[in-house]
């Protein structure tokens, strides 16, 4: 009856209202100014109107506001049912990220750079070849001595081999940092994948809530026609409708942002929709098992230990630095004064009398102690971050389980009961709409808990690493001994 009444009033033009038998008796002529609350005169300016009984006057209900521009537009990357086969899967996105994310290439080049430094540090010194001419022009001769000389530095105490071992240890640390960077990229791709699916689900729910708001406007106008609602209630329904439309626009914007952030992490332009479902069956991860795995296999901890090994070798290298190298020089030539072929040989070494590399050795000892503390710091940082992430993960798992098992089924049953009561004329339509809104709001909360569960599960299982677009870390810690003309 209500919907038939509304259809009647919507079908009639405004000019025909006077010819239609009034719902509540006689119809008073109403101007456009009266219909517009913003242009209505103030109470002092309003003419006196004869008092009438309630229900004896009918005013056309406020017009339904138009939709904002772009509300009907489709969000980028939105999945349609017929596109499910061609959508981007999580595995496909991970493969694309491993090929195109620039930070992974940076990490690989860090390893290559350390290996090149190790090769350079272990190279033996080049010999020096020279030509010597002495006493040129004495007694009108070409000189006293003309000959070729060869000088070679003899490196003692295996200095070059120790230097190579040091940089090989740093290359090992760079390898672990590259593994950590790969976990960062893959974890972020997974997180933004789940986040994008969550934004898409929220967008679908917002669109359903928009339909509910549209039903509420229709209901308010119908009740107004029957004298069971006021114009203020119709205005409020229009406001709620417009807010629901803005919520849809915001949900579309959030979805676009999440999709574009995912594309930025992957590292190549994409326009395909995502394939996959956010929902799943959570399996509770044990905290002690997660902590033990992180402390045993974390790439960050392995990198810190490899840096510690590099610093130990650095200390040993600086301790042997004062041992002098030998400089051997030899050659032969012709002595024009004696008219005979002669040979020359010399041996040089630096005496470590004043400079015995004392300061650099102390610096290396400080670096070693600092790196030992760094290992401990990384361990405690991982424990601290795991405490936060695991708490959020466990809370989300508990909410997902309860929402799926109890809350959503009960809310859906309540909505179905209200709807059945309305169809049997035992319930008013606004109560049905309220139950529907509650059900949709709970669904939206369920999606948020699903996203939180997926994100934190990814981090707990992925060694807590994230930041897939941060520059790859360097294997050389700040402040440590590094660059010299000859790496050591």
Order of alpha helices (4+ residues) and beta strands (2+ residues): alpha-alpha-alpha-alpha-beta-beta-alpha-alpha-alpha-alpha-beta-beta-alpha-alpha-alpha
